[in-house]
Amino acid sequence: MRQPSGTLLQSAVLLASVNILILFSSAQASSIAQPLRPSLSQFPPWIDAGSSFHASFNPSSPDDWLGGTGNWSDPVDWSAGLPGSSSDVFINTGNDYVTLDTSTNINSLTLGGASGSSTLIAEDCGTVNIAGALTINSTGTLTLNDDGITANADSMNAGTLNVSSSLFDASANFTNSGSVNVGSSFPLTVGGTLTNSGSIVDVTGNSTVEAGAVVNSGSISVHAVTASGNFTNEGNGVVSPQFLSVGGNLINQGTIQPANSSQLTVTNVLINSGTFDLGYYSSASVGSLNNSGSISEGGVLTVQGNASNSGLISESYMFEPDQSFNVNGTFTNSGFVTLEGLHLGIGGLSASSIVNSGTIDVDGNAPLSAGSIINSGSIATGVPYGIPGSSISVSGTFTNQADGSLSLGSMRDSAYIGYINNAGAISVANGAVVNVLGGANATATALPGFLNSGTVLISSGGLITTPLTYAQTSGQTTVDGTLQINGGIANFAGGAIYGNGGTIQANVVSNAAFNIGDMPMTVGTMAIMGNYTQGGNGSLYVDIASLTQYDQLNVSGRTTLNGLLSVDLLNGYIPQIGNMFDIVNFSSSSGTFSMVLGLPINNQEHFVLEYNPNNLTLDVASGPDLQANSGHWSGSGDVYYEPYVSDASQAANQAYELGSAPAGSVPEPGSLLLLSSGIAGIAALRRSKVF
């Protein structure tokens, strides 16, 4: 459009001055001579100027509908004649029913007054172009059938907007606090921000809303919603589309409930503090995720980058096979995650890496997989329903920190992990398996496959297996099931070993406290399928409750002895002279214990430790033991502590005044020897036979 030149402006000013003079002269004809009126041909720039320039000298003017029923095209029904491009149109008497029967260009449209009803219905009339704003008040109704309307300034609807097979285009911002009913194959388009506190409803099942940005505190229920920028769903907002595409961030403080078999795409961040319910057979892809609310996914939720959760993420459709939560970056969880599969071994949670300080429960055959896991929270399978077959897969290292717990809680639950570094608690239930595989080139001489300084409980029927090494520097390992090291060794450099009915399939080197039974002052049996070497800082505890109930260690290979042997009689039991207790069996042996405690029984009898070719026995002989107090409680105040860390998952959990360590303490074996060395006469160790 051409703009007026300086000459044109001067001409316009001259024309206006001449007109003023003419008006003045008509009023004062008797005393002032009338000037000549210039011809329009003298002002060609004015004639050639564009319409917008004309409008600047011809401001828009109101044009009111006079009320009643009629057609837009009838000029007699308007206060200023048929509306034109400069008209600000008002249909607001409260008794209005106007049929838009022609295409029109107007400056603005206001529909609805303080009371009554004002309806504008457009059918087969072409298009309506509004240079300014469209305003539909609470009493107004605009119905578009097979027609289109365009508003070029900020517009609003507080009444009713019906769009059927029509084009609705608000090129600026559009605010809706009323009702919008969309039933068109054309999208309802908002070039700026769509702010909705009312309702936007799809009445045909295939309608689309497109906007630059969306702020919703009302209800949006349409087939498809597209926001090229951010989409903010506020606290009371409800959004339930079949397709949702957000070019910026999706910020949800309310409720997003996509229909089943829906598709959602968020280019940037899904920030959820409300409720996000992804229906089954649905899929959602987001750039990154920050969740402090609730996410329930029955379909596939994929995060292209990192994800964090301090709220709840759940797979709530246990019988829906096509559900999974996939994070291509790092998943940081301080909230609660529950994964429920069917029996197909698909879905679950996968991430490049997981940092967990919250709770992750895996049940119903659902898998959990990651490149690495750092855990200071709780990760458990078989929760909450105890459905078997869940799995955990970690190609790298699972680092279980001091406050962390890993529990495989059901039959057929399994874990396949490269390396484990445990300072927390790990438990393996009956029928569950932990496979520590190492890297692609891992060998038995590599770093430990399983490094423990926390607590490990292998329940009866449970299994931990590795081709590498099981190493314990402190803490406690309880073997009621099987600890299997194929090619490596089990090296207990410190801490404690407990177990009843369990088997260690490995060559064992122990400088730890080896107590047969599940806790101090209990009896049990243990088997070692390999050799057993007890170092100078190692100790072996044997408890005797009766002639048929006493601790026994069975070693299939060679036994090499050193360190401490400690014998306890339980529950006031006093054996008879001539009784024999077979406490250790082996194929061959070498060495002897450097210290033995607990051989005195009473003033009439004592134990004799027999080193036999294939076993160790405690034989009851007559007469008092002439050695000094062995370190057991005799009423004189001498108390001997056996190292033990209680495990809440064990059935029995009781405090022992005799023979139990203070809660949470695991004395090093070296300190035990120092305690015992102070007992008078202990240097004269008793030994009946040496082979």
N, C-alpha and C positions, 0 to 999 in steps of 0.2 A: 504494500500500500504506500502511495506517495505521501510524503510529509509536506506541509505548506512551506514555501520559501519565504525569505524575508520580504520580497516584493509582494507576495500574496498577503502577508500579515498587514503590511502597510495599506494595501488596497481594502482589506476587510475593515480596518480601523476607519479609513476614509468613508467607506460606505455607511458604517454605523453612524458617523458624525453627520453625514448628509441626511440620513433618516431622522435623526433627532432635530435637525434644523427644520425639516419639512413639517414635522409634527408641531414644533413650536410656532412656525409661521401660520399654520392653519388656525391656531388659537389667537394669534395676534395679527390677523390679516389687514386690519385697518392701519397699523403703524409700521409693519415690517414687510419688506418685499420678499416674496417667496423665491427661494433659490431654485435653480434648475436641478431636477432629479437625474443623476447620472444613469446612463444606460448600462445594463448588465454586460454588454459587449466590451465595456471598458475594463472588466475584471476577469479575464480568462483564467488566471490561477484559481480563483474561487470556484468557477464552474468545473474545473478539472479535478478539484480536490476529492479525496476518497470520502466514503460515507462516514468513517469514524470521525473525520474532521468536522463534517456537518453536525454529527451528534453532539460534539462539544459545544455547539451553539444552539442545540435543540435538546435539552436534558430530558431524561425519561420522565414519564408522567403516569399516575395511577389510572387504572381502568378497571372499574368494579362491575362484577356480575350483579344484575339487578334483582336476582332471586328467581326461584321457580325452576321449571324444567324447560330445557331448550337446547338448541344447537350452538356450538361455539361460533359458527359462521354467520349467525344472524346479528347484525350490528345493533339492532334496536334493543337487544338484551344487555347492552353494555353502557356504562355511564359515559364513556368517551368514544363510542363507536367501536368498530372491530379492532381488537388489539393488534399492534404492530411491533416492530423490533425494539422500539423504545418504551414499550408499555410494561409497567409493573402491574401484573394482573392479580386481582384479589377475588376469590370466590369464597365468601365467608358470611353470608347472611344467615346461615343456619337452616335454610330451606332451599337447597341447591341440588340440582341434578343436571349436569351439563354433559352433553355428548360432544366429544372432540371429533368433528367430522371433516377436518381439513388439516393439512400441514401448516405449521405456523412457526414464526420466529418471534420471541418475546424477550424482554429484559429480565423478568423474574416472575415467579408464580408462587402465590400463597393460597393454600387450600385449607379451609376450615376456620371457624370463628370460635367465639366464647361458648356457644351452645348450639343445639340442633345438629344437623349433619350437612356436610357439603361433599358432594361426589362429583368427580370428573372421570368419565369413562371414555377411552379412546379405542375405536374400532375401525380398522381398515382406512385410516386417514393419512398414512404416511409417517412423517417424523415431526417431533416437537423439539426445537432447539431453544434452550434457555441460556441467554448470555450470562446471566447472573445465577442466583440461588433458587433452588426449589425448596419450599417450606410446606410441609404437611403437618398441620396441627392436630391435636387429639380428636377433633370432630371431623377431620378430613379423611376422604378415601380417594385414592388414585388407582384406577384399574387400567392396565395396558394390555389390550388384546391384539396381537398381530401388528403391533406398532412399536415405535421406538421413541425414547425421550433422552435428551442429553442436557445435563446441567453443568455449567462451567465454573461455578463458584461453590463455596462450602454450602452444603444442603443438609436438611434434616427431615426426619419423619417421626412424629409422635402419634400418628393415627394409623392408617392402614394403607399399605402399598401392595398391590397385586400385579405381578409381572407374569404374563402368560404369553408364550411364543413371541416375546418382544425383547427389544434391546433396551436395557436401562444402563446409562453411562453417566456416572457422577465423576467428572474429571478431576475435581478437587477432593475435599474431605466430605464424608457422609456420616451423619450421626443418626442412629435409630434407637428410639425408646418406645416405639410402637410395635406394629406387626408387619413383617414383610413376608409375603407368600410368593415363592418363586416356582414357576412351572414352565420354564422356557428352555429351549435348546440353546438360546443365546446366554452368555454369562451375564450375571449382574455385576457390573464393573464399577469399581471405585478407584480412581487414579491416585488418591491420597490415602488417608487413614479412614478405615471403616471402624467407627466406634459404636458398639451395640450393647445396649442395656435392655433391649426388648427381645423379640423373637424373630428369627429368620428361618423359615420352614420351607422344605422342598415338598411341593404338593403333587409332583409327578414322578419322582424317583430318579431323575437324571439332570437335575439343575446344578448350576455352578456359580460360585461367588468368587470373584477375583478382586484383590485389593493390593495397594502398595504396602499397607500394614493393617493389622487388625488389633483392636483392643475390645475385648468382650467381657461383659459382666452379666450378659443375658443368656439366651439360648440360640445356638446355631445348629440346625439339623438339616443339612443339605447333602446332595450326592458328592460334591467336590468343593473344596475350599483351597484357594491359592493365595498366598501372601508373598509378594516379592521381597518384602522386608521382614520385620519382626512380627510375631503373633503373640499377643499377651492375653491369656485367659485368666481373668481375675477371680477372686474368691468365690463368687456366686455363679460364675460362668460355667455353662455346660456346652460342650462341642461334641457332636457325634456325626462325623462325615464318613463316607465310604472311601474318599480319597482326600488326603491333606498334604499340601506341599508348602513348605515355608523356606523362603530364600535366606532368611536371617536366623534369629534365635526364636525358639518356641519356649515361652515362659508360661508355665501352667501353675496357677494357684487354686484353680477350681477343679473341674472334672472334664476329662477328655475320654470319651467312650466311643471309639471308632466301631463301626459295625463289623460283623464277622466278614472274613475274606476281604478286609480293607487293606489299603496301602498308604503308608505315611512316609514322608521324606522331610528331613530338617537339615539344611545345609550346614548350619553352625551348631549351636548348643541347645540341647533340650534341658531346660532348667525346671525341674518339677518339684513343687512343694505341696501339690494337691494330689489328685487321684488320676492316674493314667492307666486305663484299662484297655489292653490290646486284645481284641477278640480272637477266637481260634481261627486258624487258616489265614491269619493276617500277617503282614510284614511291615516293619518300620526300620528305617535307616536314618541315623542321626550322626552329625559330625562328632560331637562329644556329649557326655551326659553328666549332669549334676543333679542327683536325686536326694531330696530330704523328705519327700512325701511317700506315696504308695504307687508302685508300678506292678500291675498284674498282667502277665503276658501269656496268652494261650497260643501265640504264633511265634514269629521269629523277630527278635529285636537285635539289630546290628549297630554297634557303635564304631565308627570309622577310626576314631582316635582314642582318647582316654575316657574313663568313666569313674565317677565317685558316687558312693551311696552312704548316706547316713540315715536313711529311712528304711522302707521295706520294698524288696523286689521279690516277687513270687511267681512261680509257674503254677497257676491255680487250677489248670485243666489237666488233672492227672491222667485222664484217658484220651488226651489229645496227642497223637504221635508227632505232629509237626510243630514243636515248640522248642525254642532255644534262645539263649542270651549270649551274644557274641561280641567280644571287645577286642578290637585289633591292636589296641595299645595296652596301657596298664589299668587294671581295675582296682580301685582303692575302696575298701569296704569298712565302715565303722558302724554300719547298721545291721539289718537282718536280711538274709537271702535264703529262700527256700526253693529247692529244685525238685520237681516231681515229674517223673517220667511214667511211661506205661511199662512195657516189657520189651522195648525195641532197642534199648541202648543208644538212642539218638537224642539230640536236643541238649538240655542241661546248660552249663555255663562253660564258655571257653574264653581265654584271654591270653595275651602275650605274656603278661605277668600279673600276679595278684598280690596285693598288700592288704592283709586282713587283720583288723583289730575288733571286728564285730563277730557275727555269727553267720555261718554258711551251713545249712542243712541240706543233705542230698538224700533223696529217697526215691523209691519206685523205679529202680533201674536207670535213673538219670545219671549222666556223666558230668564230672568236673575236670576240666583240663586246662593246663597253663604251661608256659615255658619255665616259669619259676614261681615259687610262693614264699612270701615272708608272712608268718602267722604269729600274731600275739593275741588272737581271739580264739574262737571255737570253730572247727571244721569237723562235721560229723556226718556219717552215712547211717542209713537206717532210721532217720528221724524225719517226720514224727510217727509214721505208720509202721515202720519195721518191715517194709516190703523189700525183699532181698534183691541183690544184683547190681547195686549202685557201684560206680567206679570213680577213682581219682587218678588222673594221669598228669605227671609233671616230668617233662623231658630234661629239665635241669635240676636245680637244688631246691629242696623243701627245707626252709629254715624255720624251725619251730622255736620261737623265743620263750623266755621264762614264763610268761603268762599264757602262752599258747597251748591249745589242746587239739589233737587229731585223734578222732575215734572212728574206727570201722566197726559198726554196731550190729550188722546183720549177716546171716548166712549168705555166702557167695558175693559179699562185698569185696572189692579188690582195689589195690592201689599199685600203680606202676610209676616208680619215681627214680630219677637218675641218682641223686644223692640225698641223704637226710642228715641234717645237723639239728639235733634236738636238745634244747635246754628246758623245754616245758614238759608236757605229758602226752604220751602216745599210747593208745590201747587198741588191741586187735581182738575182736570177739570170736566166738566159736564159728568156724566155717569161713572166716574172713582171711584175706591174704594181703600182705604187703611185700611187693617185689621191689628190691632196690637194685637197679640195673646198671648204674654207672653210665658213663658216656660211651660213644661208639668204640673207643679204643681203650676202655677201662680194663685193667688187669688186676689180679689179686695183690700185686705189689703197689698198686696206686694208692692214693689217699683213701681213707676209710669210706666205704659206701654208706655206713651208718655210724655217725659219731654222736654219742649220747653223754650228756651231762645233766639230764633231767630224769624223768621217770618213764619207763616202758613196761607195759603190762601185756603179755601174750596169754590170753585166756585159753583154757582147755579147748583144743580143736582149732585154735588160731595159729597162724604161720607168718613169720618174717623170714624172707629168704633173700640172699644176695650172693653173687659170685665174688664179691670183694671182701672187705673186712668189716667186722662189727667191733667198734672201739668205744670203751667207756672210760672217761676220765674222772667222773664223779657221778653222783646221782644213784639211780637204782634201776635194775632190770629184773622183772618177775616173769619167769618162764613156766607157765602151766600148760602151754601148748608146745610149739616147736620154733626154735631159732636155728635156721639152717644157713650155713656159710659153705658154699661150694667152691673149694679151692683156696679160700682165705682162712683167717683165724678169728676167734673171738678173744679180744684182748681187753680184759677188765683191769685197767690200770688203777682204778680207785672206785669209791662208792660201794655199792652192795649188790648182791645177787640173791634173789629169792625164787622159790618155785616149788610146786608140788605136782608130781606126775608129768612134768615137762621134760623135753629133750633138747639138748644143744647138739646139733649135728655139725661139729667143728672141732678142731684142736683148740683147747682153751688154755689161755695164760691168765692167771688171776693174781693180782695184788689187791684185790677187793675183799670185802667181807662176804663169804659164801655161806648163806644160811638156808638150809633145806627146810621147806615149809613156806607158806605165804606171808608169814609175819613172825616176829620173834616169839619164842616159846610155843611153837606149833611144830607138829611132825609132818613129814612127807618124804617123798622119794624124788630123785632127780637122776637123769641119764645123760651121759656125755658120749656121743658117738665119735670118738677120736681120742686124742691124748689130753691129759690134764696135768698142767704144770702150775704149782702154787709157789709164788715167789716169797721173798723174805718179808714183804709187807702184807702178804695175803693171810687170810684167816678162814677157818672152816668151823662152823657151828653145828653141833650135833645135840638134838633134844631127844630125851627118852621119857615116854609116858607110861609104857608097860612093856612086858616081854614081847608083845606083838606090835606095839606102836612106838616106833622110833625112826629117826632119820636114817636114810640110806642113800649113798651116792654110788651109782654104777657107771664105771668108765670102761668103754670097750677096748681102749688102747693102753698106753703106758702112763703111769702116774709118777710124777716127780714132786716130792714133798719138801716143804720149807715153811717158815712162818708159824702161825698159831693154830692149835686145835683147842676148841672150847666145848666142854660137855656140860649139859644141864639136865637135871631131873625135874620133871613137871608134876604139878598137882600133888606133891607130897609122896610121890611113888618111891618105894624102897625096894630095889631088886634083891633077889636071894643069892646067897653064896653059890657059885657054880653057874649062874646064868651067863650067857654070852650074847653079845649084840654085834652083829655083822654090819659095820657102819660104812665101809668103803670096799668096793669090789673093782678089780682091774685085771688086765692080762699080765702086767709086770709092773715093777715099781723101783724107784731109787730115791734116796734121800730120806730124811726124817723131819718131823716138826721141830722147830727150834724152841718151841714153848708149848706146854700142854696145861690147860686149866680144867678143873672140875673132876679130878680123879678121886678125891676124898668123898665118901658117902656118909659115914658116921663113925662112931668109935669102934664098931664091930666089923666093918667091911669097907672095901675100896675097889676102884676100877684098876685094872692092869691093861695098858694099851699093848696089843700084840701086833707086830709087823709081820704078816704072813706072806707067802709067795704071791697069792692072788687076792688078798683082802686085808683089811684092818679090822680087828675086833676089840671090843671092850669086854674083858672077862672080869667077873666079880670074885674077888678074893677075900679071905677072912682077915680080920685085924684092921686096926686103924691105919690110915695113910700117915706116915710120919713126917710128911712134908708140911710146909706152912699152908695157911689159908690160900686156896686156889684163886681167890678173887670173887667168888660168888657170895651172895649175901648170907652171913652166918649169924646175924644179930649184932655184930660188932660194928656195923656201919659201913662195911665195904660193899659197894654197889658196882656191878659191872654192866656197862651199856653195850647193847648190840645195835648197830646202825640200822635204821629203818625209816622209810618215808611212807606214810599211809597213803593209800589210793582210794578215793571215794567210790570207785567202781567195784571194789572188792566187797563181798557180802559182809564180812566181819570187819568191824571198826571199833576196836576197844583200846582203852589205855591200860598199860601194864606198869605196875609199880616195880616189878622185878624184871630186869633185863631189857627194858625198852628205852630208847633214846628220847630226849625231849622232842616235842613236835617239830617236824621239819628239819631236824639235824641229822647229818650223816657224817659221824666222826671218821677221819682217815684212819686206816689200819695202823699206821705208824703211831698215832696217839694212843691206840689201844695197847700196843706193846709197851709204851712208856708207862701207862697206868699200871699194867700188870707187873712191870719190872720192879716196882716199889714194894711188892709183897715179899715178906721175909721168906727166905729159903727157896725162892722160885728158880734161882739159877741151877739148883740141883734137879734137873728135869728127870722125870721118871720114864724109863724105857725098859720094857721087859725083854724084847727080842729085836735083833736087827739082822736082816738078811741081805 
